Amino acid sequence: MSSCRIFTKISFGNNKILTPYIIRRISSTSKSHQAQALDTIDPKQRIKARISTIDKERPFSNFLTDRFDRQHTYLRISITERCNLRCTYCMPAEGIDLTPSHKLLSTEEIIRIAQLFVSQGVNKIRLTGGEPTVRKDIVELIGELGKLKPQGLQTIAMTSNGIALKRKLPKLVENGLNLLNISLDTLDPYKFELISRRKGLERVLETIDQGISLGLRPLKINCVVIRGVNDQEVLDFIELTRNKAIDMRFIEYMPFDGNKWNEKKFISYRELLDNIKTRYNDVRKLSDDMHNTSKAYYIPGFTGQFGFITSMSDHFCGTCNRLRITADGNLKVCLFGNAEVSLRDLLRENVPVQQLLDIIGAAVKNKKKQHAAKNSSLYNKVVSNTTSSFIRSKSYFPCFSHNFLSSFNYQNIPFLSLRSSYSTKPNSQKSSSNKSDLNSTSKPGLPSLTHIDPDSGRASMVNVSTKHSTYRTATAYGKIHIGRQAFELVRTNTMKKGDVLTTAQIAGIMAAKQTGNIIPLCHPLLLSHVSVDLELDEGDNYSVKIISKVVCEGKTGVEMEALTAVSVTALTIFDMCKSVGKEMIIGDLKVVKKTGGKSGTWKFPTKEQNQRDDNDGNNN
């Protein structure tokens, strides 16, 4: 057998001459069943098997391997934000604000991203949404992904609610779809409408049967279990596995923005499993693949199986092999993290593939050992005593390598500082005269500093707990003069450190999300959108002008987030250009507009406005 390995490895190109010799050599030296079997194997099949073995032995891509040696072979791509249901645990009844279509990934961009990740070792791609089937070109998109199978893609999966899937499913399977998850939370038509705020249970059940008949086995059904809503139907779902080739998966109810999560509605998988065992005495555990998110079980004699996705009570972060692409093209290395890198912008800027891989690799390298909430006792509060503060905590943004982003490193900052008050208590000993002086400065009708405690004079975080959340925006502006030589290198994109504008743009966006960590008295906010736009202006003393707009639904404004974005963008430009010349000037930093909140809309006064105000003052 050793000679067979050696000869096969020497040359695949000469296999027609080599193969007979190999077969004769094996046959003449061994009469084993293995040798006899090799005689009957088609030479081409044997060569393909050998290539497959070599591929498996090849080192996995460093770009998709994190610091904890997790190899990310599974990519989830959201192809739309739209959904034809309004499930109570997923989104508000009125839906969500949709991203403008030109900011979403095009079909071509989705395929380019898929090709890139498959080339680095991804072997499974799942299309998600929103609801994937509302995308008009879903059949064609699956077909394009199917063309990647010769390059190493093994599984093309999709998660759907099944409402509009039945008519498209045969063609999807024909084009390469080989794994399907259906989201279904009840078998009761009335309750289905109550949970999803839409009708359609019958269509979903028909789609499940159709998927099984088309060979999608096991077809997976995902059920989010909510105490007092559908937990009494768990046994009915188990009965589906008796005669159907399905994998029934019960998902622990998780908090997401807008779903009004309440710990009283949470039910752990252990409690569910105990309830199942009261009906079925012989429940057996199946062995779980290392990367499985579900703890799998089966009942002897049943066709299907069931399992539990335990994101809340027993996380599976240690073996996570998943990366996510949002509908607007952001790479997320963790579902519970807010850290994102816009691959869409990089693609549209025609960033070289190697640089794109470096940025992806830097993001993956900064993936945490476990998701945000598991980094502290805050996670345990979610499971037991806490409400929606879980999802309002921000993860730290990736600390990109020095070739791409400035080395902002917040790993030493305690996670709970995101939620703590930064107020300092007044000294126990205070002279009455000091208090009198402090109080005397606070006169009715005069402006006051909201971050200063009037009694102690110390810094204090504003309490916004009684405020109502409103739609808020802020736009900030700034510029950096970089000099003629650096200006030309930036304009021609020939700076040694790489693409200055794209890198600075990413840095600014990431920094905006971390404002609560950088500015001590700022509240951590869940931002809806951050944009950073840069413009080269040779006429303004070789400057780069920076404008950032930040949007959120919150109880306090986002002016500081916008200012932070502009500041860090400018600092990143300085860092990447300083080898050419350090005579750079950062200036004119200001908020130019803000909307929302009690004070409404405000704009930075123009020169003309200031002149009118001066004239009015003189007239008065």
Solvent accessible surface area in square Angstrom, and as a share of the most:
residue,aa,sasa,rsa
1,M,100,0.45
2,S,75,0.48
3,S,28,0.18
4,C,13,0.08
5,R,141,0.52
6,I,102,0.52
7,F,62,0.26
8,T,17,0.10
9,K,135,0.57
10,I,121,0.62
11,S,36,0.23
12,F,62,0.26
13,G,79,0.76
14,N,68,0.35
15,N,37,0.19
16,K,177,0.75
17,I,129,0.65
18,L,31,0.15
19,T,13,0.08
20,P,56,0.35
21,Y,94,0.36
22,I,9,0.05
23,I,41,0.21
24,R,147,0.53
25,R,115,0.42
26,I,12,0.06
27,S,35,0.23
28,S,88,0.57
29,T,89,0.52
30,S,41,0.27
31,K,167,0.71
32,S,52,0.34
33,H,160,0.72
34,Q,116,0.52
35,A,4,0.03
36,Q,92,0.41
37,A,52,0.40
38,L,27,0.14
39,D,58,0.30
40,T,118,0.69
41,I,66,0.33
42,D,71,0.37
43,P,48,0.30
44,K,142,0.60
45,Q,101,0.45
46,R,34,0.12
47,I,26,0.13
48,K,126,0.53
49,A,58,0.45
50,R,50,0.18
51,I,78,0.40
52,S,49,0.32
53,T,54,0.32
54,I,52,0.27
55,D,65,0.33
56,K,169,0.72
57,E,121,0.54
58,R,147,0.54
59,P,120,0.76
60,F,51,0.21
61,S,19,0.12
62,N,102,0.52
63,F,42,0.18
64,L,1,0.01
65,T,22,0.13
66,D,4,0.02
67,R,113,0.41
68,F,81,0.34
69,D,115,0.60
70,R,17,0.06
71,Q,81,0.36
72,H,0,0.00
73,T,24,0.14
74,Y,18,0.07
75,L,0,0.00
76,R,59,0.21
77,I,1,0.00
78,S,17,0.11
79,I,6,0.03
80,T,11,0.06
81,E,38,0.17
82,R,149,0.54
83,C,32,0.19
84,N,43,0.22
85,L,9,0.05
86,R,49,0.18
87,C,21,0.13
88,T,48,0.28
89,Y,32,0.12
90,C,70,0.42
91,M,18,0.08
92,P,37,0.23
93,A,56,0.43
94,E,144,0.65
95,G,7,0.07
96,I,86,0.44
97,D,129,0.67
98,L,75,0.37
99,T,34,0.20
100,P,70,0.44
101,S,94,0.61
102,H,123,0.55
103,K,60,0.25
104,L,41,0.20
105,L,6,0.03
106,S,50,0.32
107,T,40,0.23
108,E,121,0.54
109,E,17,0.08
110,I,1,0.00
111,I,18,0.09
112,R,94,0.34
113,I,2,0.01
114,A,0,0.00
115,Q,76,0.34
116,L,21,0.11
117,F,2,0.01
118,V,6,0.03
119,S,72,0.46
120,Q,37,0.16
121,G,28,0.27
122,V,2,0.01
123,N,46,0.24
124,K,42,0.18
125,I,0,0.00
126,R,4,0.02
127,L,0,0.00
128,T,20,0.11
129,G,27,0.26
130,G,37,0.36
131,E,4,0.02
132,P,1,0.00
133,T,2,0.01
134,V,52,0.30
135,R,43,0.16
136,K,199,0.84
137,D,38,0.20
138,I,0,0.00
139,V,26,0.15
140,E,106,0.48
141,L,0,0.00
142,I,0,0.00
143,G,18,0.17
144,E,64,0.29
145,L,0,0.00
146,G,17,0.16
147,K,131,0.56
148,L,3,0.01
149,K,69,0.29
150,P,121,0.76
151,Q,108,0.48
152,G,36,0.35
153,L,3,0.02
154,Q,124,0.55
155,T,31,0.18
156,I,0,0.00
157,A,0,0.00
158,M,0,0.00
159,T,28,0.17
160,S,2,0.02
161,N,12,0.06
162,G,0,0.00
163,I,17,0.09
164,A,44,0.34
165,L,0,0.00
166,K,89,0.38
167,R,200,0.73
168,K,36,0.15
169,L,0,0.00
170,P,58,0.36
171,K,93,0.39
172,L,0,0.00
173,V,38,0.22
174,E,126,0.57
175,N,38,0.19
176,G,13,0.13
177,L,2,0.01
178,N,65,0.33
179,L,29,0.14
180,L,0,0.00
181,N,3,0.01
182,I,0,0.00
183,S,35,0.22
184,L,2,0.01
185,D,10,0.05
186,T,1,0.01
187,L,46,0.23
188,D,56,0.29
189,P,96,0.60
190,Y,160,0.61
191,K,47,0.20
192,F,12,0.05
193,E,70,0.31
194,L,106,0.53
195,I,6,0.03
196,S,3,0.02
197,R,79,0.29
198,R,97,0.35
199,K,147,0.62
200,G,13,0.13
201,L,11,0.06
202,E,125,0.56
203,R,117,0.43
204,V,0,0.00
205,L,63,0.31
206,E,66,0.29
207,T,0,0.00
208,I,5,0.02
209,D,69,0.36
210,Q,37,0.16
211,G,0,0.00
212,I,21,0.11
213,S,86,0.55
214,L,65,0.32
215,G,51,0.49
216,L,7,0.03
217,R,153,0.56
218,P,60,0.38
219,L,0,0.00
220,K,34,0.14
221,I,0,0.00
222,N,16,0.08
223,C,1,0.00
224,V,18,0.10
225,V,0,0.00
226,I,7,0.03
227,R,90,0.33
228,G,73,0.70
229,V,44,0.25
230,N,2,0.01
231,D,22,0.12
232,Q,154,0.68
233,E,14,0.06
234,V,5,0.03
235,L,39,0.20
236,D,71,0.37
237,F,0,0.00
238,I,0,0.00
239,E,60,0.27
240,L,34,0.17
241,T,1,0.01
242,R,99,0.36
243,N,123,0.63
244,K,62,0.26
245,A,18,0.14
246,I,0,0.00
247,D,10,0.05
248,M,0,0.00
249,R,25,0.09
250,F,1,0.00
251,I,24,0.12
252,E,1,0.00
253,Y,5,0.02
254,M,29,0.13
255,P,0,0.00
256,F,72,0.30
257,D,74,0.38
258,G,35,0.34
259,N,6,0.03
260,K,178,0.75
261,W,9,0.03
262,N,53,0.27
263,E,39,0.18
264,K,154,0.65
265,K,76,0.32
266,F,15,0.06
267,I,2,0.01
268,S,26,0.17
269,Y,20,0.08
270,R,124,0.45
271,E,65,0.29
272,L,2,0.01
273,L,18,0.09
274,D,86,0.45
275,N,67,0.34
276,I,0,0.00
277,K,91,0.39
278,T,112,0.65
279,R,127,0.46
280,Y,20,0.08
281,N,147,0.75
282,D,65,0.34
283,V,22,0.13
284,R,115,0.42
285,K,97,0.41
286,L,55,0.27
287,S,112,0.73
288,D,61,0.31
289,D,85,0.44
290,M,127,0.57
291,H,52,0.23
292,N,68,0.35
293,T,29,0.17
294,S,11,0.07
295,K,44,0.19
296,A,9,0.07
297,Y,23,0.09
298,Y,63,0.24
299,I,13,0.07
300,P,47,0.30
301,G,82,0.79
302,F,29,0.12
303,T,85,0.50
304,G,9,0.09
305,Q,48,0.21
306,F,1,0.00
307,G,0,0.00
308,F,0,0.00
309,I,17,0.09
310,T,0,0.00
311,S,10,0.07
312,M,0,0.00
313,S,29,0.19
314,D,47,0.25
315,H,49,0.22
316,F,48,0.20
317,C,14,0.08
318,G,53,0.51
319,T,50,0.29
320,C,15,0.09
321,N,10,0.05
322,R,12,0.04
323,L,1,0.01
324,R,43,0.16
325,I,2,0.01
326,T,29,0.17
327,A,6,0.05
328,D,32,0.16
329,G,0,0.00
330,N,26,0.13
331,L,2,0.01
332,K,25,0.11
333,V,13,0.08
334,C,28,0.17
335,L,67,0.33
336,F,33,0.14
337,G,6,0.06
338,N,33,0.17
339,A,11,0.08
340,E,35,0.16
341,V,2,0.01
342,S,13,0.08
343,L,1,0.01
344,R,33,0.12
345,D,27,0.14
346,L,0,0.00
347,L,9,0.04
348,R,106,0.39
349,E,106,0.47
350,N,118,0.61
351,V,12,0.07
352,P,78,0.49
353,V,93,0.53
354,Q,104,0.46
355,Q,24,0.11
356,L,8,0.04
357,L,11,0.05
358,D,44,0.23
359,I,3,0.02
360,I,1,0.01
361,G,6,0.06
362,A,10,0.08
363,A,2,0.01
364,V,0,0.00
365,K,57,0.24
366,N,21,0.11
367,K,8,0.03
368,K,42,0.18
369,K,132,0.56
370,Q,50,0.22
371,H,12,0.06
372,A,9,0.07
373,A,3,0.03
374,K,47,0.20
375,N,59,0.30
376,S,26,0.17
377,S,56,0.36
378,L,10,0.05
379,Y,8,0.03
380,N,90,0.46
381,K,95,0.40
382,V,0,0.00
383,V,42,0.24
384,S,61,0.39
385,N,122,0.63
386,T,22,0.13
387,T,72,0.42
388,S,38,0.24
389,S,21,0.13
390,F,8,0.03
391,I,26,0.13
392,R,95,0.35
393,S,7,0.04
394,K,4,0.02
395,S,12,0.07
396,Y,23,0.09
397,F,7,0.03
398,P,6,0.04
399,C,23,0.14
400,F,5,0.02
401,S,50,0.32
402,H,137,0.61
403,N,69,0.35
404,F,19,0.08
405,L,7,0.03
406,S,22,0.14
407,S,92,0.59
408,F,47,0.20
409,N,93,0.48
410,Y,26,0.10
411,Q,76,0.34
412,N,146,0.75
413,I,49,0.25
414,P,95,0.60
415,F,16,0.07
416,L,71,0.35
417,S,21,0.13
418,L,4,0.02
419,R,102,0.37
420,S,51,0.33
421,S,80,0.52
422,Y,63,0.24
423,S,50,0.32
424,T,66,0.39
425,K,179,0.76
426,P,71,0.44
427,N,78,0.40
428,S,110,0.71
429,Q,157,0.70
430,K,65,0.28
431,S,54,0.35
432,S,92,0.60
433,S,67,0.43
434,N,70,0.36
435,K,91,0.39
436,S,66,0.43
437,D,89,0.46
438,L,56,0.28
439,N,78,0.40
440,S,66,0.43
441,T,102,0.59
442,S,62,0.40
443,K,123,0.52
444,P,136,0.85
445,G,86,0.83
446,L,107,0.53
447,P,134,0.84
448,S,84,0.54
449,L,137,0.68
450,T,98,0.57
451,H,70,0.31
452,I,72,0.37
453,D,38,0.20
454,P,77,0.48
455,D,81,0.42
456,S,7,0.04
457,G,33,0.32
458,R,88,0.32
459,A,44,0.34
460,S,23,0.15
461,M,26,0.12
462,V,40,0.23
463,N,117,0.60
464,V,22,0.13
465,S,74,0.48
466,T,120,0.70
467,K,93,0.39
468,H,157,0.70
469,S,56,0.36
470,T,51,0.29
471,Y,118,0.45
472,R,22,0.08
473,T,13,0.07
474,A,1,0.00
475,T,24,0.14
476,A,0,0.00
477,Y,34,0.13
478,G,2,0.02
479,K,37,0.16
480,I,0,0.00
481,H,29,0.13
482,I,7,0.04
483,G,31,0.30
484,R,163,0.60
485,Q,123,0.55
486,A,3,0.02
487,F,1,0.01
488,E,63,0.28
489,L,51,0.25
490,V,8,0.05
491,R,113,0.41
492,T,79,0.46
493,N,83,0.43
494,T,81,0.47
495,M,12,0.05
496,K,205,0.87
497,K,66,0.28
498,G,21,0.20
499,D,16,0.08
500,V,4,0.02
501,L,47,0.23
502,T,5,0.03
503,T,1,0.01
504,A,0,0.00
505,Q,31,0.14
506,I,7,0.04
507,A,4,0.03
508,G,0,0.00
509,I,26,0.13
510,M,1,0.00
511,A,1,0.00
512,A,0,0.00
513,K,23,0.10
514,Q,2,0.01
515,T,0,0.00
516,G,4,0.04
517,N,22,0.12
518,I,61,0.31
519,I,57,0.29
520,P,79,0.50
521,L,33,0.16
522,C,16,0.10
523,H,31,0.14
524,P,22,0.14
525,L,18,0.09
526,L,48,0.24
527,L,31,0.15
528,S,79,0.51
529,H,66,0.30
530,V,15,0.09
531,S,28,0.18
532,V,2,0.01
533,D,89,0.46
534,L,39,0.19
535,E,107,0.48
536,L,51,0.26
537,D,34,0.18
538,E,82,0.37
539,G,77,0.74
540,D,39,0.20
541,N,99,0.51
542,Y,51,0.19
543,S,0,0.00
544,V,0,0.00
545,K,51,0.22
546,I,0,0.00
547,I,82,0.41
548,S,0,0.00
549,K,87,0.37
550,V,0,0.00
551,V,14,0.08
552,C,1,0.01
553,E,100,0.45
554,G,8,0.08
555,K,70,0.30
556,T,30,0.17
557,G,24,0.23
558,V,1,0.00
559,E,51,0.23
560,M,73,0.33
561,E,3,0.01
562,A,0,0.00
563,L,35,0.17
564,T,11,0.07
565,A,0,0.00
566,V,2,0.01
567,S,33,0.21
568,V,8,0.05
569,T,0,0.00
570,A,1,0.01
571,L,93,0.46
572,T,1,0.00
573,I,0,0.00
574,F,62,0.26
575,D,37,0.19
576,M,6,0.02
577,C,0,0.00
578,K,74,0.32
579,S,90,0.58
580,V,42,0.24
581,G,23,0.22
582,K,137,0.58
583,E,151,0.68
584,M,18,0.08
585,I,111,0.56
586,I,73,0.37
587,G,25,0.24
588,D,70,0.36
589,L,85,0.42
590,K,55,0.24
591,V,23,0.13
592,V,44,0.25
593,K,76,0.32
594,K,23,0.10
595,T,31,0.18
596,G,19,0.18
597,G,21,0.20
598,K,215,0.91
599,S,89,0.57
600,G,27,0.26
601,T,85,0.50
602,W,108,0.38
603,K,126,0.54
604,F,89,0.37
605,P,54,0.34
606,T,77,0.45
607,K,174,0.74
608,E,110,0.49
609,Q,64,0.29
610,N,73,0.37
611,Q,104,0.46
612,R,130,0.47
613,D,71,0.37
614,D,84,0.43
615,N,66,0.34
616,D,79,0.41
617,G,49,0.47
618,N,125,0.64
619,N,127,0.65
620,N,160,0.82
